Amino acid sequence: MIGSKEEIIKKIRRYIEAGADHFVFSSNNGASSKNAPFTYWDASRIISEEIIPLFKNSNI
């Protein structure tokens, strides 16, 4: 998925509503580029600390 944190949350909700019950997250956003706005670790932190906790009670 590509997008802002808010866009990713909306996309995950749509997938859950459609019946998805497992997700695999990976980050390849040009982290090796010195011009990348976020590093791999930034993306991983946002996913693990700010997005996944929102869905802990979603039974996925």
GIPEZI-V527923 format. One line per field, one symbol per residue. ss: DSSP state (~ for helix, > for strand, _ for the rest). phi: phi as a letter, one per 30 degrees, with the letter a starting at -180 (. if undefined). burial: 1 if it has 16 or more other ideal C-beta (glycine too) atoms within 10 Angstrom, else 0. A space follows every 10 residues. Layout:
ss: ???
phi: ???
burial: ???
This chain:
ss: ____~~~~~~ ~~~~~~~___ __________ _________~ ~~~~~~~~~~ ~~~~~_____
phi: .bldeddded ddedddddjd bbbbcbbbci edddcddbce ddddddddcc ceedcdcchc
burial: 0000000110 0100000000 0000000000 0000000000 0010011000 1000000000
